[in-house]
Amino acid sequence: FNGIIAMTFGIASQYKNKAVWIANRATYQEIAQLVDNEGNYLWTELRGNNATGAPKQLRGFDVLEQEAMPAIAAGAYPLVFGDPEGYMVIDRLGMTVTKYDVDPGTNILKFEMRSRVGGQVLEPWRLAAQLVSA
């Protein structure tokens, strides 16, 4: 939990007004299960659950779930904190739509849509990532 606290100090103050936590659901579950020596849960904002039962905030900042984030494992970065404007998602080729006749006798059509996207950290000083040690 000390690493989580350190992450909130890992970015400059001017980026904290838009800062959020980003991780997958399993990572948040592991954080939620952290306890002190007396068995008290460290993630105290769990009392303010939303309708889905997921916590709204961690250390006073909004929690976003992203299943594409890596799981907790040695050498992985499963938790990110910071201003998401430091990361850019790019539409690589645009969307393509292909139409198929499934059964010409019934006028049933099938449409296949594809889109290729990419992403890149453009301003790393806006983000802090938690490295899991071996």
N, C-alpha and C positions, 0 to 999 in steps of 0.2 A: 504494500500500500504506500510505502515511502516513495517508490518510483512514480506512482500516480500523482502524489503530491508534488514531486519534483517537476513533473511535466507541466503543471500549471504555472510554474516559474520558468519554463523552458522557452517561452516566446516573449517578445517585447510587449509591454503594457498596451501599446496602441492597437494591437491585434486581438486583445482579449475581449473586446466588446462584441465581436462576431465569432468568438471561439466556440467550438463544439467538440465532443468526443465522437470518434468513429471506430467501430469494431463490429465483429459479428456477434451473434446472440450467445454462442458458447463462451466467448471471452467475457461478456458481461455477466454470465452466470458464475464464472470463476471468481470475478471481482466481488460479486454479491455474496459469495460464500466465505470471504475473508473475515476472520474473527480475531479479537485480541485475546490476551491470556485468560480473561474471565469468560470467554465465549460470547462476547457482545459483537454484533456485526459492525464492521467498520464503515460500510456504505449506509450512512444514516438516512439518506434521502429516500430509501426504500419505502418509507412510510407514505410518501406522496405519490403513490402509483396512479397511472392513468387507467383508462377503461380496459386496456389490453393486459394489464398487470405488469407491464414493463416500467421500470423507473424512468422518470422524466429527466432527472439531472444527476450528475456526479460531480461532487465538489463545487456545486453552484452553476455548472455549465450544462447545456442541453446534451442529451445522449441520442446519437443517430446510429441505427443498425444498418450495416452493410455486409451482406453475406459473402461478398467477394473478398473481404478482408481475410488474411491468413489466420489459421488456428494457432493457438498457443503451442509453440514448439521451439526447441533450441535453434537460435539463429534467426528466428522470425520476428517480424514487427507487427504484432496483432492489434496494437492500440495506437491511434493517432489523436493528438489534441492540437487544435489551432483553428485558424481562419481558413475555411475551405476555398476562399478566393485565391489562395496561393497555389491551387491545383487547377489545371484546365483540362476539360474533357473536349475532345476534338472529334467531329464527325468526319471520318476518313474518306469515304467514297460516296456519301449520300445513300439514299434508300433505293433499292431495286425491287420491282414488283413483277412476278411471273405468274401468268394465268395458265391453268391446266384444265382441259375438259376431262372430268372424272368419268362421266358416262354420257356420251353424246345423246343417247336416247332419252335421258331424264332431265337434260339441261342443268345438271349439277356441275358447278365450277369450283375449282380449288385455286386459291391465291396464296402464293408464297412470297413473303416480304423479308428482305434481308438488309441489315444495316451494319456497317463496320465502324466501330468507334475505338478511340485510343485515349490515353491520358498521360499527363506529365506534370511533375512538380515544377512550377515556374519560379516561385518565390519561396525557397525552403525556410527562410527565416520566419515565415508565418506559421510554421508547423513544427511540432515535436512528435517523435515516434518512439515508442517503448520497445527496446531490444530485449528479447528473452535470452538470458545467458544459458550456457550448457548445463 
